[in-house]
């Protein structure tokens, strides 16, 4: 079955620390990849996306992610986090064949200490 | 703001009742997907509607049904509510690009928080 794993459920960092959130998926075909963020009380917002081309993609607010096809991974990174990055982060995979559903991971709750 | 709106914001129902949730898609989008997000979980795909037809369904029982209207807005109906149906219900709209509808992104609404007691 298709699935997405986010290894870290809760992460606590101090401001200016570097961030890396893991995301692995199980699907043998071509996929589109996304990271979404959900700030407290707000709706899901797209951070970045990968469709094809350069496997290193840059998103909003200084976030980037690297697609490593051989490892079925799409890890999210930020060199220096801010208190305002406190939120829940979701990785999502969209198989490009069949239905157009997104398969989400269970999310990583990030808390940044000021 | 994505331009996707959902109503109502919150809803409390009793087990066994029926509920209808509504979604207005972003202008220009012809596809609506519905997701269920239980507490502490990621969103789970319920189904998708494309030009008023169901275009794929997740692992949800038939008491979860939907509609899409000519203006591309959509409804999610849940019959015979169970306690486990308590969740945030998310609507996402999109407009597939590419020859086979690939390479597109979904824009999420704020969700409807359903509590079943």
Interface residues (C-beta under 8 A of the other chain):
Chain A: X4 X6 X32 X34 X36 X42 X43 X44 X45 X46 X49 X51 X52 X90 X92 X96 X98 X99 X100 X101 X102 X103 X104 X105 X106 X107
Chain B: X2 X31 X33 X35 X40 X41 X42 X43 X44 X45 X48 X55 X56 X57 X58 X90 X92 X94 X96 X100 X101 X102 X103 X104 X105 X106 X107 X108 X109 X110 X111
